[in-house]
Amino acid sequence: MSKTLSIDGQEIPFEDGQTIMQAAAANVYIPHLCHHPEFTPHGSCKLCTVKVNGRNCSACTFPAAEGQEVLNNTTDINADRKKITQMLFVEGNHFCPSCEKTGNCQLQAVAYHLNMLDNHFPLFYPQRELDASHPDVLIDHNRCIFCTLCVRASQEQDGKDVFALSGRGITKHLIVNAPSGKLKDSALVADDRAAHICPTGAILIKRTGYTIPIGQRLYDHHDISDVSLATAETQHDQ
Amino acid sequence: MYEHLETAENAAQLKRVVIDPVSRVEGHGKVTLLLDENNKVQQARLHIVEFRGFERFIQGRPYWELPVLVQRLCGICPVSHHLAAAKAIDQLVGVDPENLPVSADKLRRLLHFGQVMQSHALHFFHLSSPDLLFGFESEQNKRSIIAVLAAFPDIGVQGVKLRKYGQEVIRMVSGKRIHGSGAIAGGINKALTPAERDYLLQDIEQMIAWAQGAVALIQKVHCSNLPYYDEFAGLRSNYLSLTKPNGALELYHGGIRVKNAEGGTLLDNIDYCQYNQYIHEEVRSWTYMKFPYLLSLGKEAGWYRVGPLARVNICDYIDTPLAEAARVEFKAHSQEALVHSTLAFHWARLIEVLHCAESIERLLHDPAILGGELVTKGEKRYEGIGVIEAPRGTLFHHYQVDENDIVTKANLIVSTTSNNMAMNESVRQVAAEYLSGQELTEPLLNNIEVAIRAYDPCLSCATHAVGKMPLQLELINAQGDVVAKLLKHDTGEFERIHG
């Protein structure tokens, strides 16, 4: 008989070695941005924070255990998640109306899911650069949320080491492994997994924006919770 | 002409009357009148007080964002900016207009006809019809679409539904009524489905009939109020628009034609990519809107009018039968000469609504809008220019990009900007002829707004420039005294003046 834990009162089976997020996978949607089932958990975005036996834990890193009482979809936890999402928006420059990722953006979709109707916090308007030096791939640092999915994809799947985070706190930023710091001098190619994994509009394939008509984009007609549950193995990949 | 009323010599001694904001136009503007002790108008100006800066902040962005980014200039005619930018970035991917796939060309035209139709309907029925149906000096609370719906329910409802239909055309092609995303570099991102086509077809005959009714209505209003309607705010001017190579009315793509006030052709079928050899812009310190002029005629005499009046005036014919019949009657009104009446903008505008409705019907029966090749590409270029006839007139988008596809330079000449001098001249004419010497009242001041409104100005669109504009910053203390003043001249130089 398999082991089970409880999420919001629902019995969820799991296998030894799984995290709470892995156990929930196709059964219960736990909001997340830095988690992807193909890559080592990072636990940085904190959107997947749940209460395990009364304590706050990141579902993507916390091991599932027999008999755990997990609270996920509660008013208080979702209010905290909304605040976290608002902080992600104000720390960068996210102009959804003109962003080519709109409709396909996980950050935007999570914000809709959490009923985020304003920024709440004052906008930081940070000065960030756009690196368009690569012939096929572009980084708009304005939209980076430091989820490290590109870092992990480059290391774990592409066998390269193109990206890393540098600095701490508010000075944290994504850097490119090249003498010039520019993408054109890195080992990245357009077919790399790292070039396609960004949950926001920070890393983009050039000259492909707006080719998917409105109405056919990933989240045009489906909440991110439905998309996430339906694509538990690939997580939103198109 | 009334240029002498642009700047009064003894402004400090004159009484100041301000209309702020100018209502029932898109964007924010104000009119200032300076009157002497006998209430004679000594100075009249239309100031555009918005500041946008699009030309600057799109620099540094990738070019494929442009059609979606710059359409945010406006909520009424975003499709015009979307398509002008798309035409410009077509060139960046090596696609000239004649090489655009047939389906993409027709779908963009369909989108544009929907846009012009809804914008014109909005302007005439929602914004201007209260003036025209109730009188320029009617009670203030009557001057709204709500009062039109109460007094003339058929006209009001038809106006609302004509606009709605145009918006539905936009939604079917670009995914949203406002700020969609249809056109992309070298084409368009979707064709219509048969269901979408059929949805639009079911009401098009009704729209054509209502558009015909609207033309008849404005013709009756205009001709019942002669010679007042011909003379009010009227001015003899040059006219500029795109036309087809054969001289037909054209809204999406054509060559530049300019006629002078006597109807003489100054330019014809000029490639719009050469526009800066023919048109320059001047800045003045008291408004954020520039003053374009024809280089060959100079700053003083080179100003011109654009928009429906220009287009219907200077085209040789319209290629849809009902609109052409309406154009023939329009030109018969002036014995085939150019129509200079500013209020005839409304008449020309509704002829274009009819043309749009007929053109939409024609395109809906064309199988090319249901599929086929939608996108093509050529060799990369570093400069792109897109020009289109927006509802309010000829719209120029000009971009340069670097080797990384990033925008390095942008110049936009927005339709309303071209009418800047004419609007100011009309304001001065109305102020001098109808207001001067009278005790000013709110209904009387509405005459000034009626003159501005005839141009259907989009003031938010028109104030996009940054870098060359003269600016004035004043530090005022609690007593209202100017403590210090910082001036930025149009040369870019700063000057500090201590109070």
Contacts between the chains, C-beta under 8 A, distances in Angstrom:
chain1	res1	chain2	res2	distance
A	97	B	68	7.9
A	97	B	72	6.2
A	97	B	179	6.7
A	98	B	65	6.0
A	98	B	68	5.1
A	98	B	69	4.2
A	98	B	72	6.4
A	100	B	64	7.2
A	100	B	65	6.5
A	100	B	68	7.5
A	130	B	60	6.4
A	130	B	61	7.6
A	130	B	62	7.8
A	130	B	406	7.3
A	132	B	62	6.3
A	132	B	404	4.0
A	132	B	405	6.1
A	132	B	406	5.1
A	133	B	404	5.8
A	138	B	62	6.4
A	206	B	62	7.0
A	206	B	64	8.0
A	206	B	405	6.3
A	207	B	64	5.9
A	207	B	93	7.8
A	207	B	185	7.3
A	207	B	405	7.1
A	209	B	62	7.5
A	209	B	64	4.7
A	209	B	65	6.5
A	209	B	68	8.0
A	209	B	184	7.8
A	210	B	64	6.8
A	210	B	67	7.5
A	210	B	68	6.0
A	210	B	181	4.7
A	210	B	184	5.3
A	210	B	189	6.4
A	211	B	184	5.9
A	211	B	189	5.4
A	211	B	375	7.9
A	212	B	189	7.0
A	213	B	175	5.6
A	213	B	181	7.2
A	213	B	182	7.5
A	213	B	189	4.8
A	213	B	190	4.0
A	214	B	174	7.1
A	214	B	175	2.6
A	214	B	176	5.8
A	214	B	180	5.8
A	214	B	181	5.6
A	215	B	175	5.3
A	216	B	190	7.9
